[in-house]
Amino acid sequence: MSVDKKLTNIANAIHAANKINSTYQTNQNRNSEKDELETRLDVLRNSMSIIKDYCPDCHKEMVGNTYSQTSRYTNAILQLRRFAQTANTRNSRKENFVSFISILHPIVDDKKRHYIEKIIKLYDVLHN
């Protein structure tokens, strides 16, 4: 690796660290309607995005995949939390179950994803 490339990677790392720190400070100082977990997940998602943008080319694919997975998991966590908070207000247990597995759909492995898709299609056919 050339000296210029090494210096560029070091500069990118410093710039990324500065942006992550700014994101963290902004979220700490902001009076938001979001709860603490949602704020932490936003910081995590934003930090992963910054790392993805500034990482060396040799690691871009791996970091990009990690960022995608992090986004899917953080979205699922937030959706599950909202689902749990409103579950008692819904009437149908069948709808609750279908909603629940729909939330899990993006984060499960391929075999389970296939079963979830079949369950959702079956529910739609039976109830529409």
C-alpha positions in Angstrom: 0.0 0.0 0.0 1.4 3.4 -1.0 2.1 6.1 1.5 -0.6 8.3 -0.1 -3.2 5.6 0.4 -2.2 5.1 4.0 -2.4 8.8 4.7 -5.8 8.9 3.0 -7.1 6.0 5.1 -5.8 7.7 8.3 -7.4 11.0 7.3 -10.7 9.2 6.6 -10.5 7.5 9.9 -10.0 10.8 11.8 -12.8 12.4 9.8 -15.2 9.5 10.5 -14.4 9.6 14.2 -15.1 13.3 14.2 -18.5 12.8 12.5 -19.4 10.0 14.8 -18.5 12.2 17.8 -20.6 15.0 16.4 -23.6 12.6 15.8 -23.3 11.4 19.4 -23.1 14.9 20.8 -26.0 16.1 18.8 -28.2 13.2 20.0 -27.1 13.7 23.6 -27.9 17.4 23.6 -31.2 17.2 21.7 -34.4 17.1 23.6 -36.3 14.6 21.6 -39.6 12.9 21.8 -37.8 9.7 21.1 -37.1 7.4 24.0 -33.6 6.5 25.1 -33.4 3.1 23.2 -34.6 4.7 19.9 -31.9 7.5 20.3 -29.2 4.9 21.0 -30.3 2.9 17.9 -30.2 6.1 15.8 -26.7 6.8 17.0 -25.6 3.2 16.2 -27.2 3.3 12.7 -25.7 6.7 11.9 -22.3 5.6 13.2 -22.4 2.5 11.0 -23.4 4.6 8.0 -20.4 7.0 8.6 -18.0 4.0 9.0 -19.4 2.5 5.8 -18.8 5.8 3.9 -15.2 6.3 5.2 -13.8 2.8 5.4 -11.0 1.6 3.1 -12.0 0.2 -0.2 -10.8 -3.3 0.7 -13.3 -3.4 3.6 -16.3 -1.6 1.9 -18.2 -4.7 1.0 -17.9 -6.3 4.5 -18.8 -3.0 6.2 -21.7 -2.4 3.8 -23.1 -5.9 4.6 -22.7 -5.2 8.4 -24.5 -1.9 8.0 -27.4 -3.5 6.2 -27.7 -6.1 8.8 -27.5 -3.5 11.6 -30.2 -1.5 10.0 -32.5 -4.5 9.6 -32.0 -5.5 13.3 -32.5 -2.0 14.7 -35.6 -1.6 12.6 -36.9 -4.9 13.9 -36.2 -4.0 17.5 -38.1 -0.7 17.2 -41.0 -2.3 15.4 -41.2 -5.1 18.0 -41.1 -2.6 20.8 -44.0 -0.6 19.2 -45.9 -3.8 18.6 -45.5 -4.9 22.2 -46.7 -1.5 23.4 -49.9 -1.7 21.3 -50.6 -5.4 21.4 -53.2 -5.2 24.1 -55.3 -2.7 22.1 -55.8 -5.1 19.2 -58.6 -7.6 19.1 -57.6 -10.4 16.9 -54.8 -12.8 18.0 -54.4 -14.0 14.4 -53.7 -10.4 13.3 -51.2 -10.0 16.2 -49.4 -13.2 15.2 -49.2 -12.2 11.5 -48.0 -8.7 12.4 -45.4 -10.2 14.8 -44.0 -12.6 12.2 -44.0 -9.9 9.6 -41.7 -7.9 11.8 -39.4 -10.8 12.2 -39.4 -11.5 8.4 -36.3 -9.4 7.6 -34.1 -10.8 10.3 -34.6 -14.5 10.1 -32.7 -17.0 7.9 -33.9 -18.0 4.5 -35.7 -21.2 5.5 -37.7 -19.4 8.2 -38.3 -16.5 5.9 -39.8 -18.9 3.4 -42.2 -20.3 6.1 -43.1 -16.8 7.2 -44.0 -15.8 3.6 -46.2 -18.9 3.3 -48.0 -18.2 6.5 -48.6 -14.6 5.5 -49.9 -15.6 2.1 -52.1 -18.3 3.6 -53.5 -15.7 6.1 -54.2 -13.3 3.2 -56.0 -16.0 1.2 -58.1 -17.1 4.1 -59.1 -13.6 5.3 -59.5 -11.6 2.1 
